[in-house]
């Protein structure tokens, strides 16, 4: 894997219980890891959902190989949130994981 392509810092998050500065607990997103990544926007389209126009942007995020990433998690970079639809690990060489994502809007 060419590490020079991993130019973006991405925060991987999962659903969990978080605590605010006052000690209050609430359901929310909890950071799992901050990793270097290569983000590629693959396609975009506009559709109708529930009578309203909605845009869908698909992206692929490549990170170094790591276990424990599942669909339902999300990746955050530069104010953009990506829902992870499927992690596709490189099982043969264990060099990377490609995250199939959609931009949350």
DOKEVO-862498 format. One record per residue: x, y, z of N, C-alpha, C in turn; residue in three letters. Coordinates in steps of 0.05 Angstrom, whole numbers, plus 5000, padded with zeros to 4 digits. Layout:
BEGIN
XYZXYZXYZALA ...
***
This chain:
BEGIN
501749775000500050005000501850255000UNK 501150444983502650694981501650885003UNK 503250915024502451085046502251375039UNK 503651455017503551745009500751825000UNK 499051634994496251704986494451755009UNK 495351675033493651715057494151995068UNK 492652185057493052465062491052595081UNK 488952455088486752575103486552445131UNK 486152615152485752505179482752465182UNK 481952215188479152135190478652025218UNK 476452105230475651995255473551775251UNK 474051535260472151315259470551325285UNK 467851315282466151325306464051095305UNK 463151025329460950835332458950945351UNK 456550825349454350905368455150815396UNK 454550995415455150925443454251135461UNK 454851105486454151295507456451485511UNK 455851745509457951945513457352115538UNK 459352245549458952405573459852685567UNK 458052885572458753165568460453265591UNK 461453515589463153625611461853645638UNK 459153655638457653665663457153395675UNK 458053175662457652905672455052775663UNK 453552915646451052795636451652585615UNK 450252355616450552145597448452165576UNK 449152115551447152125529448051935507UNK 446151835491446751675468447951855447UNK 449951765434451251925413453451765399UNK 455351905388457551785374460051805390UNK 461551585391463951565407466251505388UNK 468451655391470851615374472051335380UNK 472751195358474050935359476950965353UNK 477551125332480351165323480551405305UNK 482851525304483551735285485751615267UNK 485151605241486951465222487551635198UNK 489651575184490251695158488751545137UNK 487651685116485951565096486251695069UNK 485451545049485151635022482151645016UNK 481051875011478151905006477651954977UNK 475851794965475151824937472151834935UNK 471152054924468252074918467851934891UNK 466051734891465751574867463351654850UNK 461151724862458851804846456951974863UNK 455152104849453152254863450652254845UNK 448352264859445852274844443752404862UNK 441652494848439352614863436952434859UNK 435552384881433152214880430952344896UNK 428652224894426352314910425852114933UNK 425852214957425252044980423052184996UNK 420852044999418652145014417552415002UNK 417652434976416652674963418552914963UNK 420952874975422953084976425453004960UNK 426753204948429153144933431453094953UNK 432952894948435252824965437652754947UNK 440052824956442452754941443852524955UNK 445052344940446552124950449352134938UNK 451352164955454152164946455551924957UNK 456651754940458051514948461051574948UNK 462351454968465251494970466551234979UNK 469151214973470850994983473051115000UNK 473351015024475451115042477350875047UNK 479850905040481850695044483550775068UNK 483750585087485450625111487250385114UNK 489250405131490950175137489249965150UNK 490149715147488549485156488149505187UNK 485749465194485049445223482449295225UNK 482149145247479748995251477749155269UNK 475249065269473349195286471549405274UNK 472049465248470349665235467949525223UNK 465549615228463149485218461249685205UNK 459349575190457349755178455749875202UNK 454750115198453450245220455250445235UNK 457850415231459650615242459750845222UNK 461251055229461551275210464351385211UNK 465051535190467651665188467051965185UNK 468652125198468352415197470952545188UNK 470752725168473052875159472253145149UNK 473453355160473053625151470153715151UNK 468653635170465853715171463953545155UNK 465053345141463353165125463152895140UNK 460752795142460252535156459552325135UNK 460952105137460551885118459451645134UNK 457051545126456051295137457551065125UNK 458650885142459950645131457950435125UNK 457650365100455750165091456949885092UNK 459549865086460849605086463849645087UNK 465249505106468149495105469049265088UNK 470949315070472049115052474949075058UNK 475648895076478448855084480048705063UNK 482548765060484448615044485348375060UNK 483948155058484447925075487047775067UNK 487847795042490147655033492747765044UNK 493148035042495648155051495248315077UNK 492848365085492248525109493748795109UNK 493548935086494749195083492849425087UNK 490349385078488449605079485549505083UNK 483849695089480949645089479649875073UNK 478049795053476449995038473750015051UNK 472950255058470350305071468450415049UNK 466350265043464250355024462450535040UNK 462150785032460750995047458751155031UNK 456951285045455251485034455451735051UNK 455451965038455552215053452852275066UNK 452952345091450452415106449852705100UNK 447352765091446653045086444153115100UNK 
***
